[in-house]
Amino acid sequence: KHKRKSSRMSSAGGTRVRLVCIDERRACNVNIGLAGIKLSVAEIVEAVTSLDGEVLGSDALNRLVKIFPTADELKKLRRHKDNGNLDKAEAFFFAVLKTPQPHAHLQILLLMSEFPNRVSSILDRLKTVLEACKILRSSVSIQAVLRVILHAGNQMNAGRAVGGAVGFNLQTLQTLRSVKGQDRKTSLLHVIVKHINATVPEHAEAFLSDLQPVINAERVDPRCLSQDIAFVSSNLGFLKECLKMMTSAPKKAKQFHISAQSTWKDVLEIRGETVSEFEKTLEYFDTTAVEPEDWKEFFNLWSRFSIDYSDVRDQIFKQAKAAERRQIKSPKGKKISRGKKRRSIIGVGGSPPQKVKMDLRV
């Protein structure tokens, strides 16, 4: 429907300015946006036409996208003449109307402005996952801890069908803290951490340090990453079509398209490498049930185990400090009662209850 013509006082004085194609609310929003850009109408239009993102800046460009005239508004504007006595919002609209293919220019300018940050964000996330995959397969400390876990499981399951295993399901990592000894306080994970501290202390801290890239990778949402990659690919396709349709495509847009295509090719190669490395990691740990790019669940398993391991390590440290304080406070020459000594699974801690089974896989 046609909006009624309206009039209001101009900011310059008492002259009434007629709004010929937009209502006062829209004009008010456009004027507020223009005031925030801090450039004249001529400078704004020139920046869009010449694809000069440096003149506008990212904040001004985001404001401009919100107030830029729609195709409908420009169509209505063609029925009227610029009589020089216009509201600033409509003066801006008339200036845009005189620009060839203004929406294509604005979209290209927006793409040019956003492309570096989007690519940087995508690359950072891909490299985070890539690093996590490589360190899981190469870390000596992670391998040492897994060997201790396997040894503990085989000790517990000695004489059973699942004993003598050469490997175990990674889901077992989530059960270690829940398997308790006869005191119902000491878990199998307590025993494992104590054994690591006693036999391979050089790996006790390095294990958690090596897991940090894995924890970082767990925060990368694969679906969100895929959407961002698809969005950039779509934008580059749009840019290609725009350049084909434009009667005189700006040289700056053509140069950007060539550069962006080359950069994006490198990004897609790194994405392919990341997917390949993740598949190798799944195969390495014999965890083939996970989708090729759905690494969140896989890394989350390691992240939760890291938290459990760190908590138990801190508990053991506090218990050791408390024992030292009791030793210092005890009367000279008097032995401190430590209770009845219990048998250990692998030399330390309390013994497990009978008939405990772990999910091990040969």
Secondary structure per residue as TSV (DSSP state, phi and psi in degrees):
chain	resnum	aa	ss	phi	psi
A	1	K	-	360.0	147.2
A	2	H	-	-70.1	131.3
A	3	K	-	-80.6	143.0
A	4	R	-	-67.3	141.4
A	5	K	-	-64.6	144.1
A	6	S	E	-135.6	164.9
A	7	S	E	-139.0	151.3
A	8	R	E	-153.5	170.7
A	9	M	E	-70.6	137.9
A	10	S	-	-78.2	158.7
A	11	S	T	-72.1	-17.3
A	12	A	T	-76.5	-29.3
A	13	G	S	175.9	-141.4
A	14	G	S	-89.8	-1.7
A	15	T	-	-69.3	136.9
A	16	R	E	-83.1	129.4
A	17	V	E	-105.9	124.0
A	18	R	E	-87.8	131.7
A	19	L	E	-95.4	114.6
A	20	V	S	-92.9	-22.7
A	21	C	S	-137.3	-6.8
A	22	I	S	-130.6	151.4
A	23	D	-	-81.5	171.8
A	24	E	H	-66.5	-33.8
A	25	R	H	-65.0	-44.4
A	26	R	H	-64.0	-43.4
A	27	A	H	-60.6	-40.3
A	28	C	H	-62.6	-45.0
A	29	N	H	-63.7	-40.7
A	30	V	H	-65.2	-43.2
A	31	N	H	-63.5	-38.6
A	32	I	H	-63.9	-42.2
A	33	G	H	-63.2	-43.4
A	34	L	H	-63.9	-37.8
A	35	A	H	-63.2	-34.1
A	36	G	H	-75.3	-20.0
A	37	I	H	-79.0	-26.4
A	38	K	T	64.5	28.3
A	39	L	S	-131.0	156.7
A	40	S	-	-73.1	163.3
A	41	V	H	-58.6	-42.7
A	42	A	H	-62.2	-41.5
A	43	E	H	-67.5	-36.8
A	44	I	H	-64.9	-48.6
A	45	V	H	-64.5	-38.8
A	46	E	H	-64.0	-39.9
A	47	A	H	-64.4	-39.7
A	48	V	H	-67.7	-45.3
A	49	T	H	-62.8	-40.6
A	50	S	T	-91.1	3.4
A	51	L	T	55.6	44.0
A	52	D	-	-96.8	88.6
A	53	G	H	-71.1	-23.6
A	54	E	H	-68.2	-35.7
A	55	V	H	-66.3	-42.9
A	56	L	H	-77.8	-48.0
A	57	G	H	81.4	159.8
A	58	S	H	-65.3	-40.1
A	59	D	H	-63.9	-46.7
A	60	A	H	-65.0	-36.9
A	61	L	H	-65.7	-40.2
A	62	N	H	-64.3	-38.3
A	63	R	H	-64.7	-41.1
A	64	L	H	-64.2	-38.9
A	65	V	H	-58.9	-37.8
A	66	K	H	-73.2	-29.4
A	67	I	H	-106.3	-3.0
A	68	F	S	-63.2	138.0
A	69	P	-	-63.5	140.9
A	70	T	-	-78.8	168.1
A	71	A	H	-61.3	-35.9
A	72	D	H	-64.0	-44.5
A	73	E	H	-65.1	-40.4
A	74	L	H	-66.8	-34.8
A	75	K	H	-63.7	-43.6
A	76	K	H	-65.6	-35.4
A	77	L	H	-66.2	-28.5
A	78	R	T	-64.8	-18.4
A	79	R	T	-80.6	-8.7
A	80	H	S	-120.7	163.2
A	81	K	-	-109.6	146.0
A	82	D	-	-78.9	103.0
A	83	N	-	-91.7	8.2
A	84	G	S	80.9	-6.6
A	85	N	-	-118.4	68.0
A	86	L	-	-119.7	154.6
A	87	D	-	-62.4	151.9
A	88	K	H	-59.8	-36.3
A	89	A	H	-61.6	-45.7
A	90	E	H	-73.9	-29.1
A	91	A	H	-62.8	-38.3
A	92	F	H	-65.6	-43.1
A	93	F	H	-62.3	-42.1
A	94	F	H	-64.4	-37.6
A	95	A	H	-64.9	-40.0
A	96	V	H	-66.0	-38.0
A	97	L	H	-59.2	-32.8
A	98	K	T	-79.9	-6.8
A	99	T	S	-88.5	130.8
A	100	P	S	-69.3	130.3
A	101	Q	S	46.6	59.6
A	102	P	H	-63.8	-38.4
A	103	H	H	-67.9	-37.0
A	104	A	H	-64.1	-41.9
A	105	H	H	-62.2	-43.7
A	106	L	H	-64.9	-43.5
A	107	Q	H	-63.8	-40.8
A	108	I	H	-65.3	-42.8
A	109	L	H	-61.6	-41.6
A	110	L	H	-64.3	-43.6
A	111	L	H	-62.3	-44.2
A	112	M	H	-61.8	-35.5
A	113	S	H	-72.7	-39.8
A	114	E	H	-86.4	-24.7
A	115	F	H	-54.4	-49.7
A	116	P	H	-58.7	-44.8
A	117	N	H	-67.7	-39.3
A	118	R	H	-64.8	-43.5
A	119	V	H	-64.3	-43.1
A	120	S	H	-60.4	-43.6
A	121	S	H	-63.1	-43.8
A	122	I	H	-64.3	-44.5
A	123	L	H	-63.3	-41.7
A	124	D	H	-58.9	-44.1
A	125	R	H	-69.7	-40.5
A	126	L	H	-63.3	-42.8
A	127	K	H	-68.6	-31.3
A	128	T	H	-63.2	-45.8
A	129	V	H	-67.3	-40.1
A	130	L	H	-60.5	-45.5
A	131	E	H	-62.8	-41.6
A	132	A	H	-62.0	-43.7
A	133	C	H	-62.4	-43.7
A	134	K	H	-68.4	-39.6
A	135	I	H	-73.4	-30.2
A	136	L	H	-63.4	-32.9
A	137	R	H	-89.6	-19.2
A	138	S	H	-110.6	-15.8
A	139	S	-	-67.8	122.1
A	140	V	H	-67.7	-36.7
A	141	S	H	-68.1	-41.5
A	142	I	H	-63.2	-42.6
A	143	Q	H	-63.2	-38.8
A	144	A	H	-64.1	-42.6
A	145	V	H	-65.7	-42.0
A	146	L	H	-63.7	-34.4
A	147	R	H	-66.0	-39.3
A	148	V	H	-64.0	-41.4
A	149	I	H	-62.5	-44.0
A	150	L	H	-62.1	-43.1
A	151	H	H	-61.5	-42.6
A	152	A	H	-63.1	-42.4
A	153	G	H	-63.5	-41.4
A	154	N	H	-67.3	-34.7
A	155	Q	H	-64.7	-42.9
A	156	M	H	-65.8	-38.4
A	157	N	T	-99.2	16.1
A	158	A	T	-57.6	134.3
A	159	G	T	86.2	-6.4
A	160	R	S	-102.5	169.8
A	161	A	T	-63.3	-30.5
A	162	V	T	-89.5	-0.2
A	163	G	-	-72.6	163.9
A	164	G	S	67.9	27.6
A	165	A	-	-71.2	152.2
A	166	V	S	-106.3	1.8
A	167	G	-	-168.5	172.1
A	168	F	B	-147.7	157.2
A	169	N	-	-68.3	135.5
A	170	L	G	-61.4	-22.6
A	171	Q	G	-62.1	-21.2
A	172	T	G	-58.6	-29.7
A	173	L	G	-57.2	-28.6
A	174	Q	G	-81.5	-10.2
A	175	T	T	-99.4	-13.5
A	176	L	T	-61.0	-33.5
A	177	R	T	-80.9	-19.6
A	178	S	T	-90.4	-15.9
A	179	V	-	-80.5	113.0
A	180	K	B	-106.6	155.6
A	181	G	-	-82.9	-173.3
A	182	Q	T	-65.5	-25.6
A	183	D	T	-78.3	-5.6
A	184	R	S	61.7	14.0
A	185	K	S	-119.3	-42.8
A	186	T	-	-80.6	121.4
A	187	S	B	-95.9	167.1
A	188	L	H	-60.8	-33.8
A	189	L	H	-65.5	-35.4
A	190	H	H	-58.4	-46.1
A	191	V	H	-61.9	-43.4
A	192	I	H	-65.0	-45.4
A	193	V	H	-64.0	-41.9
A	194	K	H	-62.1	-40.3
A	195	H	H	-65.7	-40.4
A	196	I	H	-64.1	-43.9
A	197	N	H	-60.6	-35.7
A	198	A	H	-83.6	-36.1
A	199	T	H	-103.8	-36.8
A	200	V	-	-131.8	61.9
A	201	P	H	-59.6	-27.0
A	202	E	H	-64.4	-19.4
A	203	H	H	-98.2	-9.4
A	204	A	H	-61.6	-46.8
A	205	E	H	-84.8	-37.9
A	206	A	H	-62.0	-31.1
A	207	F	H	-59.3	-50.2
A	208	L	H	-66.7	-37.3
A	209	S	H	-63.9	-41.4
A	210	D	H	-69.9	-24.4
A	211	L	H	-80.3	-10.7
A	212	Q	H	-60.3	-43.5
A	213	P	H	-61.1	-30.9
A	214	V	H	-69.4	-40.8
A	215	I	H	-63.2	-39.7
A	216	N	H	-63.4	-40.0
A	217	A	H	-67.1	-30.2
A	218	E	H	-64.1	-24.5
A	219	R	T	-80.7	-10.4
A	220	V	S	-82.9	116.8
A	221	D	-	-82.6	112.7
A	222	P	H	-63.4	-34.5
A	223	R	H	-70.1	-41.9
A	224	C	H	-64.0	-40.1
A	225	L	H	-63.2	-43.7
A	226	S	H	-62.5	-39.6
A	227	Q	H	-64.3	-41.2
A	228	D	H	-65.0	-40.5
A	229	I	H	-64.3	-43.5
A	230	A	H	-63.3	-37.9
A	231	F	H	-64.0	-46.0
A	232	V	H	-66.0	-41.8
A	233	S	H	-59.7	-41.9
A	234	S	H	-64.0	-41.5
A	235	N	H	-64.3	-39.2
A	236	L	H	-67.4	-34.8
A	237	G	H	-65.0	-40.4
A	238	F	H	-63.2	-42.2
A	239	L	H	-61.2	-42.1
A	240	K	H	-60.3	-43.6
A	241	E	H	-66.8	-39.3
A	242	C	H	-60.4	-44.4
A	243	L	H	-64.5	-32.1
A	244	K	H	-68.6	-39.7
A	245	M	H	-80.4	-26.2
A	246	M	-	-70.1	130.8
A	247	T	T	-64.4	-40.4
A	248	S	T	-136.0	84.6
A	249	A	-	-65.9	133.2
A	250	P	-	-59.5	142.1
A	251	K	H	-60.1	-37.1
A	252	K	H	-62.4	-37.5
A	253	A	H	-68.2	-40.5
A	254	K	H	-64.1	-43.6
A	255	Q	H	-64.4	-40.5
A	256	F	H	-63.7	-41.3
A	257	H	H	-60.8	-43.6
A	258	I	H	-63.7	-46.3
A	259	S	H	-64.7	-42.9
A	260	A	H	-66.1	-38.7
A	261	Q	H	-62.8	-41.2
A	262	S	H	-65.7	-44.6
A	263	T	H	-62.8	-42.7
A	264	W	H	-67.7	-32.4
A	265	K	H	-61.6	-42.0
A	266	D	H	-64.0	-39.9
A	267	V	H	-62.5	-44.5
A	268	L	H	-65.7	-32.2
A	269	E	H	-66.9	-41.1
A	270	I	H	-67.3	-36.1
A	271	R	H	-62.4	-43.7
A	272	G	H	-61.7	-40.4
A	273	E	H	-64.3	-39.5
A	274	T	H	-64.0	-45.2
A	275	V	H	-62.2	-42.0
A	276	S	H	-63.2	-43.7
A	277	E	H	-65.9	-36.3
A	278	F	H	-67.0	-41.0
A	279	E	H	-62.8	-38.8
A	280	K	H	-63.5	-38.0
A	281	T	H	-67.7	-41.3
A	282	L	H	-61.4	-42.4
A	283	E	H	-66.9	-38.2
A	284	Y	H	-60.2	-41.1
A	285	F	T	-96.4	9.3
A	286	D	T	53.1	47.2
A	287	T	-	-120.3	76.5
A	288	T	T	-90.0	-2.3
A	289	A	T	-76.8	-14.1
A	290	V	S	-84.8	142.0
A	291	E	-	-66.4	149.6
A	292	P	T	-52.0	-36.5
A	293	E	T	-112.8	10.9
A	294	D	-	-100.1	68.4
A	295	W	H	-82.8	-11.0
A	296	K	H	-58.6	-45.9
A	297	E	H	-64.3	-41.1
A	298	F	H	-64.3	-48.2
A	299	F	H	-70.6	-29.7
A	300	N	H	-62.7	-35.2
A	301	L	H	-60.5	-44.5
A	302	W	H	-68.3	-38.5
A	303	S	H	-62.6	-43.7
A	304	R	H	-66.1	-38.4
A	305	F	H	-66.0	-37.2
A	306	S	H	-60.8	-41.0
A	307	I	H	-65.2	-45.8
A	308	D	H	-59.9	-46.9
A	309	Y	H	-61.2	-45.3
A	310	S	H	-64.5	-42.1
A	311	D	H	-61.6	-46.4
A	312	V	H	-65.6	-40.5
A	313	R	H	-60.0	-42.6
A	314	D	H	-65.5	-39.3
A	315	Q	H	-61.2	-44.8
A	316	I	H	-63.2	-40.8
A	317	F	H	-62.9	-44.1
A	318	K	H	-65.3	-39.1
A	319	Q	H	-63.6	-39.5
A	320	A	H	-65.6	-41.1
A	321	K	H	-65.2	-41.6
A	322	A	H	-63.4	-39.3
A	323	A	H	-64.1	-38.4
A	324	E	H	-63.8	-42.0
A	325	R	H	-64.4	-40.4
A	326	R	H	-64.0	-36.2
A	327	Q	H	-65.0	-41.1
A	328	I	H	-66.9	-39.4
A	329	K	H	-77.7	-15.1
A	330	S	S	-70.4	149.1
A	331	P	-	-60.1	149.1
A	332	K	T	-61.7	129.7
A	333	G	T	83.4	-10.2
A	334	K	-	-93.6	128.5
A	335	K	-	-78.0	142.0
A	336	I	-	-87.0	131.5
A	337	S	-	-71.3	126.8
A	338	R	-	-110.9	8.2
A	339	G	-	82.4	176.6
A	340	K	S	-69.7	129.0
A	341	K	-	-69.5	135.7
A	342	R	-	-107.1	154.8
A	343	R	-	-70.5	151.3
A	344	S	-	-112.9	154.8
A	345	I	S	-68.9	-50.3
A	346	I	S	-131.6	33.4
A	347	G	S	108.8	-15.5
A	348	V	S	-140.8	158.9
A	349	G	S	82.5	-174.4
A	350	G	-	-89.3	158.9
A	351	S	-	-81.7	148.1
A	352	P	-	-78.7	161.0
A	353	P	-	-66.4	159.6
A	354	Q	T	-70.3	157.2
A	355	K	T	60.3	36.2
A	356	V	-	-93.6	128.8
A	357	K	-	-118.7	144.0
A	358	M	-	-111.2	154.0
A	359	D	-	-80.5	84.4
A	360	L	B	-106.1	152.1
A	361	R	-	-135.4	126.9
A	362	V	-	-76.6	360.0
